[in-house]
Amino acid sequence: MEYFPAPLSREESDALIARIEAHQQQHGFTFFAAEVRATSQLIGFIGMVYTPFEARFTPCVEIGWRLAAEFWGQGLATEGARAVLQFGFDELKLAEIVALTVPANRRSRRVMEKLGMTCNAADDFEHPRLPPGHPLRPHVLYRVRPGQCAE
């Protein structure tokens, strides 16, 4: 949660799970539980949701991931996100999928780049759910369309 305003409380975590489940019910996709195949160990989530705020690039579908730190750097976020992109383009027939993060989040930005997503400085924005002046308010936006994904 380094690039989030604060860790979630138990009540906030429960509310997040409820929103994830509701998104799945309404749209047929969401953030999915991610596990290591060999051990079935839950390591976080990877998936897509409709971006839950208004900005100049919304409405849109956003891909995202959160993995436990001990699983970083193993290619698991990239592997899972590739499968999610394929589902989004092949099954859902989405025209574009976006990802967003703070500029300093180099690990997530590297995953986005490995996926073939591109970033244009003209798309940079201030996250509307954070107050003006908050250090995490500036965000970068990455985009990818069908046929642009890296293998």
C-alpha positions as CSV (number, residue, x, y, z in Angstrom):
1,M,0.0,0.0,0.0
2,E,3.1,2.2,-0.4
3,Y,1.3,4.3,-3.1
4,F,-2.1,4.5,-1.4
5,P,-3.0,7.1,1.2
6,A,-3.2,4.6,4.0
7,P,-3.6,0.8,4.6
8,L,-7.2,-0.3,4.7
9,S,-8.9,-0.9,8.0
10,R,-10.9,-4.2,8.5
11,E,-14.1,-2.3,7.7
12,E,-12.6,-0.7,4.6
13,S,-11.3,-4.1,3.4
14,D,-14.7,-5.6,3.9
15,A,-16.3,-2.7,1.9
16,L,-13.7,-3.2,-0.9
17,I,-14.6,-6.9,-1.1
18,A,-18.3,-6.0,-1.2
19,R,-17.6,-3.5,-4.1
20,I,-15.6,-6.2,-6.0
21,E,-18.4,-8.7,-5.6
22,A,-21.0,-6.2,-6.7
23,H,-18.9,-5.2,-9.8
24,Q,-18.6,-8.9,-10.8
25,Q,-22.4,-9.3,-10.4
26,Q,-23.1,-6.2,-12.5
27,H,-20.5,-6.4,-15.2
28,G,-19.2,-10.0,-15.3
29,F,-15.6,-9.1,-14.5
30,T,-13.7,-7.6,-11.5
31,F,-10.5,-7.9,-9.5
32,F,-9.9,-11.7,-9.3
33,A,-8.1,-13.5,-6.5
34,A,-4.5,-14.3,-7.6
35,E,-2.9,-17.5,-6.3
36,V,0.3,-19.5,-7.0
37,R,-0.8,-22.5,-9.0
38,A,1.7,-24.9,-7.4
39,T,0.5,-24.2,-3.8
40,S,-2.9,-22.5,-4.2
41,Q,-1.6,-19.8,-1.9
42,L,-3.6,-16.5,-2.2
43,I,-1.1,-13.7,-3.1
44,G,-3.4,-10.8,-3.9
45,F,-5.6,-9.8,-6.8
46,I,-5.4,-9.0,-10.5
47,G,-8.3,-7.8,-12.7
48,M,-10.3,-5.0,-14.2
49,V,-13.0,-2.7,-13.1
50,Y,-14.8,0.4,-14.5
51,T,-12.8,3.3,-13.1
52,P,-14.9,4.5,-10.1
53,F,-14.5,8.3,-10.5
54,E,-14.9,10.9,-13.2
55,A,-12.0,12.2,-15.2
56,R,-11.4,13.4,-18.7
57,F,-10.6,9.8,-19.8
58,T,-13.6,8.1,-18.1
59,P,-15.7,6.1,-18.5
60,C,-13.1,3.4,-19.0
61,V,-12.0,0.0,-17.8
62,E,-8.9,-0.1,-15.7
63,I,-6.6,-3.0,-15.1
64,G,-4.9,-3.3,-11.7
65,W,-3.1,-5.6,-9.3
66,R,-2.1,-5.8,-5.7
67,L,0.2,-8.6,-4.7
68,A,1.9,-9.4,-1.4
69,A,5.4,-8.0,-1.3
70,E,7.1,-11.4,-1.1
71,F,5.7,-12.2,-4.6
72,W,7.0,-9.0,-6.3
73,G,9.7,-9.3,-9.0
74,Q,8.7,-12.9,-10.0
75,G,6.6,-11.9,-13.1
76,L,3.4,-12.9,-11.5
77,A,1.6,-9.5,-11.9
78,T,2.7,-9.5,-15.6
79,E,1.5,-13.1,-16.1
80,G,-1.8,-12.5,-14.5
81,A,-2.4,-9.1,-16.2
82,R,-1.7,-10.6,-19.6
83,A,-4.5,-13.1,-19.0
84,V,-6.8,-10.3,-17.9
85,L,-6.0,-8.2,-21.0
86,Q,-6.7,-11.2,-23.2
87,F,-10.0,-11.8,-21.5
88,G,-10.9,-8.1,-21.8
89,F,-10.1,-7.9,-25.5
90,D,-11.1,-11.4,-26.6
91,E,-14.2,-12.1,-24.5
92,L,-15.5,-8.6,-23.4
93,K,-14.5,-7.0,-26.8
94,L,-13.2,-3.9,-25.0
95,A,-11.7,-1.2,-27.3
96,E,-9.2,0.0,-24.7
97,I,-8.0,-0.8,-21.2
98,V,-6.2,1.7,-19.0
99,A,-3.9,1.5,-16.0
100,L,-3.0,4.3,-13.6
101,T,-0.6,5.0,-10.8
102,V,1.5,7.6,-9.2
103,P,4.7,8.6,-11.2
104,A,7.0,7.1,-8.5
105,N,5.5,3.6,-8.7
106,R,8.2,2.2,-10.9
107,R,7.4,-1.4,-10.3
108,S,3.8,-1.1,-11.5
109,R,4.8,1.2,-14.4
110,R,7.3,-1.5,-15.5
111,V,4.5,-4.1,-15.5
112,M,2.4,-1.7,-17.6
113,E,5.3,-1.3,-20.0
114,K,5.9,-5.1,-20.2
115,L,2.2,-5.5,-21.1
116,G,2.7,-3.1,-24.1
117,M,0.8,-0.3,-22.5
118,T,1.9,3.3,-23.4
119,C,2.0,6.5,-21.4
120,N,1.6,10.0,-22.8
121,A,2.4,13.0,-20.6
122,A,-0.7,14.7,-22.0
123,D,-2.8,12.1,-20.1
124,D,-1.3,12.9,-16.7
125,F,-4.0,13.9,-14.3
126,E,-4.7,14.8,-10.7
127,H,-6.6,12.0,-8.9
128,P,-10.0,13.4,-8.0
129,R,-10.4,11.4,-4.8
130,L,-7.3,12.9,-3.2
131,P,-7.2,16.5,-1.9
132,P,-5.2,19.2,-3.7
133,G,-1.6,19.2,-2.6
134,H,-1.7,15.5,-1.5
135,P,1.7,13.9,-2.6
136,L,-0.1,11.0,-4.2
137,R,-2.6,13.1,-6.2
138,P,-0.5,13.4,-9.4
139,H,-1.1,10.3,-11.6
140,V,0.1,8.9,-14.9
141,L,-2.3,7.0,-17.3
142,Y,-1.3,4.1,-19.5
143,R,-3.4,2.8,-22.3
144,V,-3.5,-0.3,-24.5
145,R,-5.8,-1.4,-27.3
146,P,-6.3,-4.8,-28.9
147,G,-3.3,-5.9,-30.9
148,Q,-0.9,-3.7,-28.9
149,C,-0.2,-6.1,-26.1
150,A,3.3,-7.4,-25.6
151,E,3.8,-11.1,-25.7
